[in-house]
């Protein structure tokens, strides 16, 4: 399996410059890596994925998730990048928009509550949505810092809280419940939802990259199966790539001390693995939109177990 790519006046000008400097300073001191503003790269070109549809008449592929999907185009984030920022070159953007609406720091719960309504509003029949959540869902359900956690699993359990951040009463659902809710709303728009498992961390056990089959990757697969939608198991596909490369070569694909956050090389590697996952689908509705660059990516084949596969966290 190959998922590596080569892969007008002076006063107003002064105040505009100062505003830009202040904005950059605020971004630089942010505790958590956050993506660039939605307006910063609305119609990005080249290797970067736009945050708005360049041509509303075309179908759009929307990417939603956390900072491992979109992480500010490397600006003010210590060189951290998300795989969604490098997905557009694999598609013919004269035929389909590739739109990255992921947001750093979000869980399936906070994205669904705070970000998803704006994305849903611009989805139209014939569009596609790829979602990847899980990295932040294991956080606390209710605290004064984030209050973004979800109930573990894909069941119907709930927990009622008085949210310490929003000061609102809230019913918190499971990780799977939020993904199912997004899937249902995408289908209601006559668009096509696809579920990704989360990218793996740079964690190793007995010489193999650790998987998350027993938690969020597994639950994402359960959701996809129960809702009869495509499942892109990039947790396993990327982990197999890491096994092939070995830990020494994988280390530069991550930002040291930044958890699951990848460097540009890591994000580009993961983007290629996402394409391999899409090409490995038995029924691939995106195949007609691929660019020439995608021809170099072999379809992922998970029908055979990986050698010495480790399924623990």
Backbone bond lengths (Angstrom), bond angles and torsions (degrees), N, CA, C in turn:
res aa  C-N    CA-C-N  psi(-1)  N-CA   C-N-CA  omega(-1)  CA-C   N-CA-C  phi
1 X - - - 1.462 - - 1.519 108.79 -
2 X 1.319 115.67 127.00 1.462 120.09 -178.73 1.505 108.79 -110.98
3 X 1.328 117.92 109.41 1.464 119.88 175.51 1.509 110.55 -127.83
4 X 1.346 117.75 31.10 1.470 122.83 173.50 1.530 108.42 -106.61
5 X 1.283 120.87 132.38 1.457 123.09 -179.96 1.524 111.26 -114.77
6 X 1.290 115.00 156.46 1.449 121.19 171.49 1.559 106.37 -71.10
7 X 1.131 65.40 26.96 1.458 81.61 -159.93 1.571 115.18 -11.55
8 X 40.357 147.23 -172.19 0.392 70.11 175.75 1.355 118.68 -139.90
9 X 1.259 111.34 73.31 1.455 106.94 -179.00 1.516 107.94 -151.17
10 X 1.342 116.71 176.58 1.456 119.78 -175.56 1.524 111.82 -65.12
11 X 1.315 117.35 -35.86 1.464 119.66 -178.68 1.514 111.01 -64.77
12 X 1.328 115.26 -48.25 1.465 118.20 -179.04 1.519 110.61 -63.86
13 X 1.361 115.41 -35.99 1.466 117.59 177.97 1.525 110.89 -64.44
14 X 1.325 116.78 -39.08 1.457 121.07 179.44 1.517 111.27 -61.86
15 X 1.359 116.17 -47.44 1.457 119.53 -178.80 1.526 112.09 -67.58
16 X 1.317 116.92 -35.03 1.463 119.64 175.77 1.520 110.75 -63.54
17 X 1.343 116.52 -41.22 1.456 120.92 178.97 1.527 110.77 -64.11
18 X 1.341 116.57 -44.25 1.457 119.83 -179.52 1.514 110.92 -64.01
19 X 1.331 117.47 -38.07 1.467 120.74 178.67 1.511 110.66 -63.25
20 X 1.331 115.32 -39.52 1.472 119.31 179.26 1.513 110.60 -65.98
21 X 1.370 116.27 -42.25 1.460 119.63 -179.81 1.518 111.13 -63.13
22 X 1.334 116.51 -43.09 1.466 120.57 179.07 1.513 110.26 -62.17
23 X 1.346 116.41 -41.97 1.468 120.17 179.74 1.502 111.77 -61.49
24 X 1.340 116.49 -42.48 1.457 119.94 178.92 1.518 110.44 -65.05
25 X 1.327 116.71 -40.20 1.456 120.16 179.59 1.511 112.19 -62.33
26 X 1.333 116.90 -42.41 1.451 119.95 178.08 1.507 111.20 -62.18
27 X 1.339 116.45 -40.52 1.461 120.16 179.09 1.515 110.70 -64.26
28 X 1.329 117.10 -39.23 1.457 120.89 -175.47 1.515 112.16 -67.57
29 X 1.351 118.13 -30.79 1.451 119.58 -177.40 1.518 112.32 -94.17
30 X 1.319 117.61 2.02 1.452 119.74 178.37 1.516 110.37 -60.93
31 X 1.348 117.12 136.16 1.452 121.19 -178.78 1.512 111.12 -65.70
32 X 1.326 117.21 -40.42 1.451 121.65 -176.64 1.512 109.58 -109.59
33 X 1.329 115.53 142.05 1.463 120.02 177.47 1.504 109.24 -63.71
34 X 1.322 116.61 123.26 1.454 121.39 -179.44 1.519 109.47 -120.63
35 X 1.330 116.94 153.13 1.454 119.24 179.89 1.511 111.78 -73.52
36 X 1.314 114.92 163.27 1.452 119.62 173.69 1.517 109.60 -61.68
37 X 1.330 116.63 158.67 1.449 120.05 -179.87 1.517 110.01 -59.94
38 X 1.333 115.76 156.01 1.454 120.28 -179.15 1.523 111.18 -59.80
39 X 1.336 116.90 -26.38 1.459 119.43 -177.41 1.521 112.85 -86.19
40 X 1.363 117.12 -13.15 1.463 118.96 -171.79 1.519 112.50 -67.34
41 X 1.317 117.80 -41.82 1.458 121.68 179.87 1.535 109.73 -131.28
42 X 1.346 117.28 60.13 1.473 118.65 -175.21 1.521 113.17 -65.12
43 X 1.325 117.93 -33.82 1.465 120.85 -179.29 1.518 108.32 -132.18
44 X 1.305 115.96 60.38 1.460 121.00 -174.95 1.519 111.00 -63.28
45 X 1.318 115.38 152.28 1.450 120.88 -179.90 1.519 109.30 -126.91
46 X 1.309 117.14 177.90 1.457 120.94 178.60 1.507 110.76 69.06
47 X 1.347 116.38 -126.88 1.460 120.41 -174.89 1.517 113.11 -87.67
48 X 1.312 118.38 -4.68 1.453 120.12 -175.35 1.529 111.62 -101.34
49 X 1.318 114.03 147.19 1.452 121.07 -177.99 1.517 109.51 -95.43
50 X 1.327 116.64 134.94 1.458 121.85 -176.65 1.521 111.75 -71.84
51 X 1.323 116.92 160.53 1.461 122.08 175.12 1.525 112.03 -102.93
52 X 1.335 117.80 -1.15 1.450 123.07 175.48 1.530 108.91 -137.77
53 X 1.329 118.90 149.91 1.467 120.10 176.20 1.523 110.49 -61.82
54 X 1.334 116.73 125.64 1.466 120.39 179.50 1.520 111.12 -69.35
55 X 1.324 116.92 -36.16 1.463 122.16 179.89 1.519 108.20 -132.26
56 X 1.334 118.54 100.01 1.469 121.45 -176.06 1.530 113.61 -59.76
57 X 1.320 117.76 -16.50 1.469 119.64 -179.70 1.522 111.34 -76.94
58 X 1.337 117.20 -21.25 1.458 121.22 -179.31 1.535 110.30 -84.95
59 X 1.335 117.68 158.10 1.466 118.73 169.18 1.518 109.44 -64.77
60 X 1.309 116.92 154.82 1.463 121.98 -178.73 1.520 110.73 -125.49
61 X 1.326 115.32 142.57 1.460 122.76 170.47 1.512 107.07 -105.44
62 X 1.338 116.86 110.76 1.458 122.48 -179.89 1.529 109.70 -95.24
63 X 1.328 116.14 134.85 1.455 122.84 175.59 1.518 108.23 -109.63
64 X 1.325 117.25 126.14 1.463 120.34 178.62 1.526 108.66 -128.69
65 X 1.325 115.91 149.16 1.453 120.31 -177.86 1.514 110.91 158.94
66 X 1.328 115.87 -150.29 1.461 121.83 -175.26 1.525 110.94 -109.68
67 X 1.343 116.31 -159.74 1.465 120.36 -174.37 1.516 113.64 -68.82
68 X 1.332 118.77 -18.53 1.459 119.49 176.56 1.526 111.37 -73.63
69 X 1.334 116.39 -10.64 1.463 122.25 174.45 1.530 110.44 -100.84
70 X 1.311 116.72 -37.63 1.470 120.99 179.43 1.517 109.05 -145.95
71 X 1.321 115.91 120.79 1.466 118.77 -172.24 1.519 112.40 -136.00
72 X 1.317 116.77 43.56 1.454 120.00 170.16 1.506 115.98 78.36
73 X 1.340 118.27 19.73 1.465 121.22 178.50 1.528 111.97 52.91
74 X 1.339 116.73 31.23 1.452 121.01 174.75 1.515 115.14 78.69
75 X 1.336 118.81 -4.55 1.460 121.57 -175.07 1.521 110.50 -86.30
76 X 1.329 116.41 121.04 1.459 119.80 176.91 1.513 113.41 69.88
77 X 1.329 117.85 15.71 1.459 120.47 -176.75 1.523 111.23 -122.41
78 X 1.325 118.32 18.24 1.449 120.84 179.50 1.509 113.56 68.67
79 X 1.324 116.27 26.19 1.457 120.19 179.57 1.509 114.41 83.81
80 X 1.338 117.97 12.77 1.455 121.66 179.95 1.534 110.67 -79.37
81 X 1.330 115.29 138.25 1.459 121.78 178.88 1.516 109.79 -135.05
82 X 1.324 115.64 153.44 1.457 121.49 174.63 1.519 110.87 -105.81
83 X 1.347 116.47 152.77 1.469 119.25 -176.46 1.522 112.77 -64.16
84 X 1.328 116.87 -27.35 1.463 119.43 -179.02 1.512 113.19 -64.81
85 X 1.342 116.68 -24.13 1.457 120.33 -179.33 1.525 112.42 -70.04
86 X 1.336 117.22 -14.00 1.466 120.50 -177.27 1.525 112.80 -120.93
87 X 1.330 116.49 18.67 1.464 119.25 -178.48 1.526 112.81 -85.60
88 X 1.319 117.60 -30.63 1.470 120.93 -173.65 1.527 114.16 -56.40
89 X 1.346 120.81 -39.33 1.467 119.12 -177.91 1.528 114.60 -61.65
90 X 1.313 117.57 -16.23 1.463 120.40 178.47 1.532 112.38 -83.09
91 X 1.323 116.09 -2.25 1.464 120.97 -178.89 1.522 110.38 -122.65
92 X 1.315 114.91 152.41 1.459 121.90 174.36 1.518 107.29 -81.35
93 X 1.318 116.57 99.00 1.460 120.44 -175.01 1.528 112.89 -76.35
94 X 1.315 116.75 2.90 1.467 119.68 167.06 1.519 110.98 -83.69
95 X 1.338 116.00 -9.39 1.462 120.56 -178.06 1.520 112.59 -119.34
96 X 1.330 117.27 -21.02 1.463 120.56 179.94 1.522 109.26 -150.55
97 X 1.324 116.80 139.85 1.463 121.83 172.18 1.526 108.68 -83.23
98 X 1.323 116.53 138.47 1.461 121.19 171.45 1.525 106.62 -112.97
99 X 1.321 116.35 116.41 1.461 122.09 -168.42 1.527 109.64 -123.04
100 X 1.311 116.86 117.38 1.457 121.96 -177.82 1.525 110.14 -97.84
101 X 1.332 116.52 106.02 1.467 121.69 -179.70 1.531 111.89 -113.83
102 X 1.327 116.94 21.07 1.465 119.64 174.01 1.531 109.36 -67.14
103 X 1.323 115.98 159.44 1.461 120.66 -178.10 1.519 110.02 -142.78
104 X 1.340 116.19 126.07 1.451 121.70 -179.04 1.520 112.26 -59.44
105 X 1.331 115.65 141.58 1.454 121.75 176.36 1.509 115.72 87.96
106 X 1.329 117.31 -5.48 1.460 119.36 -175.78 1.524 111.78 -89.91
107 X 1.325 114.90 149.85 1.459 123.19 168.99 1.528 107.03 -105.09
108 X 1.312 117.23 176.09 1.467 118.82 175.72 1.532 110.24 -58.62
109 X 1.308 116.34 -35.32 1.482 121.56 -179.15 1.524 112.05 -68.51
110 X 1.342 117.39 -52.84 1.465 118.91 -176.03 1.524 111.66 -72.06
111 X 1.336 116.80 -31.26 1.465 118.07 176.25 1.519 109.86 -66.78
112 X 1.329 116.56 -45.34 1.466 120.14 -179.05 1.532 111.06 -62.15
113 X 1.303 116.30 -38.49 1.469 120.41 -177.48 1.520 112.76 -76.23
114 X 1.337 117.62 -43.09 1.462 120.57 -168.14 1.523 114.97 -105.13
115 X 1.331 117.94 -31.08 1.468 121.02 -173.63 1.528 113.37 -108.38
116 X 1.304 115.98 -38.18 1.453 120.97 -172.09 1.536 113.83 -58.03
117 X 1.332 121.13 -40.22 1.469 119.31 -178.46 1.527 113.48 -55.34
118 X 1.339 117.52 -36.23 1.468 120.37 -179.57 1.524 111.38 -72.53
119 X 1.332 116.37 -34.46 1.458 119.30 177.66 1.525 109.64 -71.54
120 X 1.317 116.17 -46.58 1.465 120.74 -179.54 1.521 111.45 -56.57
121 X 1.316 115.53 -33.79 1.465 120.15 -177.27 1.522 112.82 -63.05
122 X 1.351 117.96 -25.92 1.466 119.72 -176.97 1.529 112.78 -106.98
123 X 1.335 116.71 1.39 1.465 119.45 176.08 1.520 109.04 -76.40
124 X 1.323 116.02 138.43 1.464 121.37 -178.83 1.526 109.48 -129.35
125 X 1.338 117.82 165.93 1.466 120.36 177.38 1.525 111.45 -54.39
126 X 1.325 115.55 137.34 1.454 120.53 -179.92 1.514 114.27 92.53
127 X 1.335 117.97 -5.96 1.459 121.80 178.07 1.531 110.50 -81.61
128 X 1.335 115.63 173.73 1.459 122.91 179.83 1.528 108.59 -133.59
129 X 1.321 115.87 148.42 1.474 121.30 176.56 1.523 108.54 -133.52
130 X 1.334 116.62 122.34 1.463 122.12 172.14 1.516 107.76 -108.26
131 X 1.333 115.98 124.77 1.469 120.59 -178.78 1.519 110.24 -114.78
132 X 1.341 116.23 143.95 1.457 122.18 173.42 1.525 109.31 -142.93
133 X 1.327 116.07 109.73 1.458 121.70 178.49 1.524 109.66 -130.05
134 X 1.326 115.96 171.88 1.457 121.67 174.85 1.512 114.57 133.17
135 X 1.336 118.02 -30.61 1.467 119.79 -176.06 1.527 112.41 -63.09
136 X 1.315 117.64 -34.61 1.461 120.74 -176.14 1.525 113.18 -105.69
137 X 1.323 117.22 -1.87 1.464 120.68 -176.53 1.520 113.31 -71.97
138 X 1.333 117.24 -18.64 1.458 120.00 -179.80 1.525 112.49 -83.98
139 X 1.331 117.24 2.05 1.470 121.19 177.92 1.523 110.68 -68.76
140 X 1.322 116.14 174.28 1.465 121.10 179.40 1.526 110.96 -62.33
141 X 1.314 115.50 139.83 1.464 120.60 177.72 1.517 110.65 -67.32
142 X 1.334 116.68 -37.42 1.462 119.89 -178.17 1.520 109.60 -147.24
143 X 1.331 115.68 111.04 1.452 121.42 173.69 1.521 108.35 -150.62
144 X 1.326 115.91 175.43 1.459 120.43 -176.98 1.523 112.59 -86.22
145 X 1.330 117.16 3.21 1.454 120.95 -177.95 1.527 112.30 -100.92
146 X 1.341 117.29 -54.65 1.469 121.13 -175.99 1.530 112.95 -130.53
147 X 1.332 116.72 -44.11 1.462 121.65 -176.22 1.530 110.75 48.38
148 X 1.337 114.58 57.63 1.462 118.84 -174.69 1.526 113.92 -124.32
149 X 1.329 117.79 -3.72 1.451 120.97 -176.03 1.517 113.02 -67.97
150 X 1.334 114.81 158.46 1.458 121.78 176.37 1.523 108.82 -121.85
151 X 1.318 116.73 164.28 1.457 120.92 174.58 1.522 108.12 -70.14
152 X 1.303 116.79 134.76 1.464 120.65 -176.44 1.525 110.74 -67.65
153 X 1.337 115.36 140.04 1.450 120.22 177.22 1.509 113.51 108.47
154 X 1.339 114.12 -170.76 1.465 120.51 -178.63 1.517 111.34 -123.88
155 X 1.322 115.82 23.45 1.457 120.37 -176.36 1.516 113.98 -89.48
156 X 1.341 114.75 -161.95 1.473 121.58 -175.54 1.529 112.55 -108.02
157 X 1.334 117.15 14.97 1.459 119.74 -179.57 1.533 110.78 -65.17
158 X 1.317 116.13 149.53 1.466 121.48 177.50 1.526 109.68 -135.44
159 X 1.324 114.74 160.23 1.458 121.39 174.34 1.514 108.09 -141.68
160 X 1.317 116.68 125.06 1.463 121.33 179.45 1.523 109.82 -89.62
161 X 1.337 115.83 132.72 1.463 120.57 -178.72 1.532 109.64 -137.88
162 X 1.305 114.99 160.36 1.456 122.11 164.52 1.525 105.07 -103.39
163 X 1.314 116.19 102.00 1.455 122.84 -170.07 1.528 111.27 -61.09
164 X 1.348 116.35 121.69 1.460 121.31 -176.88 1.523 112.49 -71.84
165 X 1.328 117.20 -16.55 1.460 120.64 178.18 1.521 111.26 -91.08
166 X 1.332 115.71 -52.29 1.474 120.07 -175.17 1.526 112.37 -85.81
167 X 1.350 116.80 -14.71 1.473 122.17 -175.41 1.533 111.38 61.52
168 X 1.325 115.89 26.87 1.450 121.29 179.68 1.521 110.22 -117.38
169 X 1.329 116.06 149.97 1.461 120.16 172.36 1.522 107.37 -72.84
170 X 1.316 116.36 137.72 1.464 119.79 -174.30 1.520 110.12 -144.59
171 X 1.317 115.79 141.40 1.456 121.54 172.41 1.526 107.00 -101.23
172 X 1.312 116.14 115.53 1.465 121.89 -178.12 1.531 108.71 -93.96
173 X 1.324 115.41 134.55 1.463 122.10 -178.06 1.524 110.17 -109.94
174 X 1.318 116.01 -175.86 1.457 121.56 178.96 1.524 110.61 -80.97
175 X 1.334 115.31 161.44 1.462 121.92 172.89 1.523 110.52 -51.10
176 X 1.321 116.56 -47.92 1.462 119.98 -178.52 1.513 113.36 -65.08
177 X 1.336 116.35 -34.11 1.469 119.69 -179.05 1.529 110.56 -61.71
178 X 1.330 116.92 -43.08 1.471 119.72 -178.90 1.522 111.03 -66.82
179 X 1.324 117.27 -39.84 1.459 119.03 177.70 1.533 110.58 -64.90
180 X 1.319 116.84 -40.50 1.465 120.43 178.39 1.528 110.83 -63.91
181 X 1.328 116.85 -38.12 1.468 120.35 179.38 1.528 110.53 -63.39
182 X 1.334 116.59 -43.13 1.468 120.31 178.03 1.522 110.32 -63.39
183 X 1.317 116.66 -44.10 1.469 120.81 179.58 1.524 110.44 -58.39
184 X 1.325 116.82 -46.82 1.473 120.31 -179.01 1.519 111.44 -61.38
185 X 1.310 117.60 -39.51 1.466 120.21 -177.72 1.524 111.67 -74.52
186 X 1.343 117.14 -31.10 1.463 119.45 174.14 1.522 110.23 -67.36
187 X 1.319 116.60 -44.31 1.471 120.43 178.40 1.517 111.34 -61.24
188 X 1.328 116.24 -37.72 1.468 120.00 179.44 1.520 111.79 -63.54
189 X 1.319 116.86 -23.85 1.458 121.75 176.36 1.534 111.66 -88.14
190 X 1.332 116.90 5.73 1.473 122.57 -177.15 1.528 110.91 59.05
191 X 1.325 114.61 37.92 1.461 122.54 174.16 1.531 107.82 -113.82
192 X 1.326 116.72 173.43 1.465 122.10 -173.24 1.517 111.39 -111.73
193 X 1.341 118.55 114.45 1.466 120.81 176.61 1.527 111.36 -88.96
194 X 1.328 116.40 147.33 1.458 123.63 173.63 1.523 107.94 -135.43
195 X 1.323 116.50 142.17 1.460 121.54 -177.52 1.523 109.91 -110.28
196 X 1.335 116.44 128.61 1.466 123.08 172.57 1.519 109.49 -101.72
197 X 1.314 116.59 142.25 1.457 118.94 163.14 1.522 108.12 -78.05
198 X 1.321 116.26 157.60 1.463 120.30 -175.75 1.532 111.19 -70.92
199 X 1.333 116.20 151.16 1.462 119.58 177.47 1.528 109.19 -66.69
200 X 1.341 118.09 148.79 1.467 119.69 178.94 1.522 112.45 -75.49
201 X 1.318 115.12 156.34 1.465 121.60 170.86 1.532 108.95 -78.33
202 X 1.309 115.10 171.70 1.462 120.21 173.68 1.524 108.67 -86.94
203 X 1.325 115.13 62.26 1.457 122.89 179.44 1.526 108.64 -115.87
204 X 1.320 116.12 142.35 1.463 120.57 -174.42 1.517 110.21 -133.72
205 X 1.340 115.08 148.58 1.452 121.21 175.69 1.522 108.08 -145.93
206 X 1.312 114.95 123.86 1.467 120.98 -179.83 1.528 111.91 54.36
207 X 1.333 115.74 37.97 1.452 120.33 175.90 1.509 116.21 81.61
208 X 1.336 117.36 5.33 1.470 120.77 179.44 1.519 110.07 -121.42
209 X 1.327 115.72 148.31 1.467 120.21 176.18 1.525 109.44 -68.02
210 X 1.323 116.20 135.89 1.462 120.88 -177.84 1.514 111.40 -72.39
211 X 1.318 115.32 139.85 1.462 122.53 176.72 1.528 110.45 -102.89
212 X 1.334 116.20 172.02 1.461 122.12 177.60 1.528 111.28 -124.10
213 X 1.335 115.80 34.18 1.460 119.26 -177.77 1.521 112.48 -62.98
214 X 1.342 116.53 -28.38 1.455 120.40 -177.60 1.525 113.08 -86.33
215 X 1.319 118.07 -0.15 1.463 119.47 175.40 1.526 110.20 -136.10
216 X 1.337 117.59 -114.80 1.464 119.53 -167.10 1.527 114.27 -65.90
217 X 1.317 118.10 -34.61 1.463 119.03 176.60 1.520 110.36 -65.98
218 X 1.334 115.94 -41.51 1.454 119.82 178.26 1.514 112.50 -66.52
219 X 1.328 115.97 -41.37 1.469 118.98 179.87 1.526 111.71 -67.05
220 X 1.333 116.96 -36.00 1.462 119.71 175.72 1.525 110.31 -61.71
221 X 1.339 116.41 -40.93 1.455 120.17 177.01 1.515 112.07 -63.26
222 X 1.328 117.17 -39.46 1.463 121.12 177.29 1.526 110.79 -61.26
223 X 1.322 116.11 -43.19 1.464 120.71 179.74 1.524 110.45 -62.05
224 X 1.320 116.74 -48.29 1.462 120.26 -179.06 1.524 110.94 -58.97
225 X 1.327 115.99 -42.32 1.463 119.52 -179.18 1.520 111.82 -66.87
226 X 1.331 116.49 -44.66 1.467 119.89 -177.47 1.523 112.37 -67.12
227 X 1.348 116.27 -29.36 1.461 120.30 -177.96 1.529 112.31 -98.81
228 X 1.337 116.68 2.82 1.474 122.45 177.74 1.523 112.16 56.03
229 X 1.344 115.50 49.98 1.463 120.59 176.73 1.519 108.91 -124.59
230 X 1.316 116.99 164.07 1.459 122.14 -178.49 1.526 110.74 -64.66
231 X 1.336 115.30 139.30 1.461 121.61 177.62 1.514 108.82 -117.01
232 X 1.320 116.16 122.46 1.455 123.45 177.72 1.529 107.61 -104.69
233 X 1.309 116.45 97.48 1.464 120.63 -173.65 1.528 110.17 -84.26
234 X 1.324 115.06 68.60 1.465 118.81 -177.21 1.521 111.89 -72.07
235 X 1.344 118.17 -19.34 1.455 119.44 174.84 1.524 110.24 -59.34
236 X 1.310 116.81 -45.42 1.461 121.36 179.08 1.522 111.92 -76.00
237 X 1.329 117.33 -41.25 1.467 120.85 -177.52 1.525 110.79 -64.03
238 X 1.337 117.10 -46.07 1.467 120.30 179.45 1.518 110.24 -67.35
239 X 1.337 117.68 -40.24 1.463 120.50 179.56 1.529 110.59 -60.84
240 X 1.325 117.07 -38.59 1.468 119.30 177.20 1.528 110.40 -65.41
241 X 1.321 116.53 -36.48 1.462 119.31 176.27 1.526 110.03 -64.12
242 X 1.332 116.35 -42.29 1.464 119.58 178.44 1.527 111.05 -63.17
243 X 1.340 116.98 -41.15 1.459 120.08 177.32 1.525 110.42 -57.80
244 X 1.336 115.09 -40.75 1.460 120.68 -179.61 1.530 111.51 -65.54
245 X 1.322 116.72 -40.33 1.458 121.29 -177.69 1.527 112.02 -76.19
246 X 1.322 116.53 -38.51 1.452 121.00 -173.79 1.512 111.36 91.25
247 X 1.338 116.74 153.20 1.461 121.04 -172.12 1.518 113.19 -60.98
248 X 1.320 117.88 -36.93 1.464 119.99 -177.95 1.524 111.58 -61.08
249 X 1.329 117.59 -40.39 1.459 121.11 -179.93 1.524 112.02 -81.03
250 X 1.331 116.52 -20.82 1.468 119.65 179.82 1.528 110.98 -79.95
251 X 1.327 117.78 -31.10 1.471 120.51 -176.19 1.528 113.45 -51.08
252 X 1.355 120.58 -44.05 1.463 119.64 179.73 1.530 114.33 -68.14
253 X 1.323 117.35 -9.26 1.462 120.49 178.21 1.524 111.86 -80.63
254 X 1.330 116.62 -6.70 1.463 122.46 -179.54 1.523 110.46 -120.82
255 X 1.333 115.70 157.47 1.458 122.53 172.48 1.523 107.53 -89.62
256 X 1.314 118.04 121.34 1.463 122.05 -176.11 1.529 110.13 -58.95
257 X 1.317 115.80 130.18 1.454 121.37 177.51 1.507 114.85 76.08
258 X 1.322 117.41 12.43 1.474 120.51 -177.10 1.517 112.04 -117.28
259 X 1.323 116.47 31.57 1.456 120.72 175.00 1.519 112.67 59.77
260 X 1.337 117.46 -125.45 1.460 120.49 -177.13 1.524 113.74 -86.00
261 X 1.337 118.23 4.22 1.457 120.64 -172.05 1.530 111.77 -75.54
262 X 1.321 114.32 133.50 1.456 120.86 -173.46 1.523 112.06 -101.74
263 X 1.328 113.50 154.96 1.457 121.42 169.79 1.533 108.19 -75.02
264 X 1.333 116.19 179.56 1.460 118.34 176.78 1.530 110.42 -61.01
265 X 1.330 117.30 -42.64 1.464 120.09 179.22 1.522 110.75 -61.64
266 X 1.335 116.62 -39.69 1.457 119.97 178.63 1.512 112.30 -66.90
267 X 1.331 116.75 -41.32 1.462 120.65 179.09 1.527 111.05 -64.80
268 X 1.330 116.57 -39.59 1.461 119.92 178.79 1.532 110.74 -66.91
269 X 1.322 116.71 -39.29 1.470 120.61 176.25 1.522 110.35 -61.27
270 X 1.331 116.47 -45.56 1.460 120.34 -178.66 1.526 111.85 -67.59
271 X 1.331 117.35 -36.61 1.466 119.88 177.32 1.525 110.34 -61.05
272 X 1.333 116.64 -41.55 1.465 120.23 178.16 1.521 110.49 -63.66
273 X 1.332 116.68 -36.47 1.461 120.02 178.22 1.526 111.79 -68.88
274 X 1.315 117.71 -32.77 1.461 120.47 174.46 1.525 109.70 -63.10
275 X 1.321 117.01 -42.63 1.467 120.54 177.67 1.524 110.24 -63.44
276 X 1.339 117.09 -40.93 1.463 120.25 176.77 1.528 110.65 -59.97
277 X 1.332 116.44 -39.27 1.464 120.55 178.11 1.525 111.26 -64.83
278 X 1.335 116.60 -43.90 1.462 120.29 179.43 1.534 110.33 -63.54
279 X 1.325 116.33 -43.97 1.462 120.34 -179.30 1.528 111.83 -67.75
280 X 1.325 116.90 -21.28 1.455 120.24 179.00 1.515 114.38 -83.28
281 X 1.340 117.24 -4.97 1.460 119.87 178.81 1.524 110.58 -67.58
282 X 1.323 116.06 141.08 1.464 120.09 176.38 1.520 110.46 -63.89
283 X 1.318 115.80 -40.90 1.463 122.18 176.07 1.517 107.30 -117.50
284 X 1.332 116.68 106.66 1.465 121.56 -173.09 1.524 110.51 -113.16
285 X 1.328 117.57 97.22 1.466 119.98 -178.23 1.521 113.78 -72.96
286 X 1.336 117.64 -10.41 1.464 120.75 -178.77 1.524 112.80 -95.45
287 X 1.327 117.96 -4.36 1.465 120.87 -172.80 1.526 112.76 -59.14
288 X 1.306 117.49 -34.72 1.467 120.42 -176.70 1.528 113.02 -72.80
289 X 1.339 116.22 -8.52 1.462 120.07 -177.69 1.529 112.95 -102.87
290 X 1.314 118.55 -2.07 1.459 120.45 -176.62 1.531 111.87 -65.83
291 X 1.331 115.09 147.90 1.463 121.96 174.15 1.525 109.25 -91.00
292 X 1.333 115.99 176.50 1.464 120.32 178.06 1.534 111.20 -60.56
293 X 1.331 116.51 -30.69 1.464 119.36 -178.81 1.518 112.13 -61.32
294 X 1.311 116.91 -31.75 1.461 120.56 -178.25 1.519 112.55 -71.06
295 X 1.328 117.66 -18.66 1.463 119.72 -178.85 1.521 111.99 -64.65
296 X 1.315 117.90 -21.60 1.461 121.37 -179.56 1.525 113.11 -82.35
297 X 1.331 117.35 -4.57 1.454 121.78 -177.91 1.520 109.59 -99.63
298 X 1.315 116.85 123.05 1.463 121.60 178.00 1.526 109.61 -79.13
299 X 1.332 118.11 142.65 1.470 120.14 176.78 1.522 111.45 -60.42
300 X 1.310 116.59 140.65 1.459 120.63 176.59 1.524 109.57 -71.17
301 X 1.307 116.22 138.72 1.464 122.07 178.34 1.522 108.28 -126.87
302 X 1.338 115.67 104.69 1.456 121.09 -179.47 1.524 111.42 -102.84
303 X 1.321 116.85 15.81 1.460 120.06 -177.79 1.524 112.10 -69.47
304 X 1.346 116.64 -23.33 1.461 121.23 178.30 1.529 109.15 -110.97
305 X 1.329 117.40 140.34 1.471 119.40 178.78 1.519 111.42 -65.69
306 X 1.304 115.65 148.28 1.464 120.57 176.80 1.515 109.85 -73.49
307 X 1.309 118.51 145.39 1.469 120.84 176.06 1.522 111.12 -59.80
308 X 1.337 116.80 133.61 1.472 122.65 178.49 1.520 111.55 52.74
309 X 1.321 116.06 37.59 1.470 119.50 -176.70 1.525 110.62 -65.25
310 X 1.325 115.42 134.38 1.464 122.35 178.88 1.513 107.74 -111.16
311 X 1.328 117.70 121.82 1.459 121.09 -175.82 1.512 112.18 -104.40
312 X 1.331 118.18 14.80 1.459 119.53 179.02 1.513 110.20 -93.70
313 X 1.323 115.67 168.79 1.468 119.69 178.44 1.510 109.74 -69.45
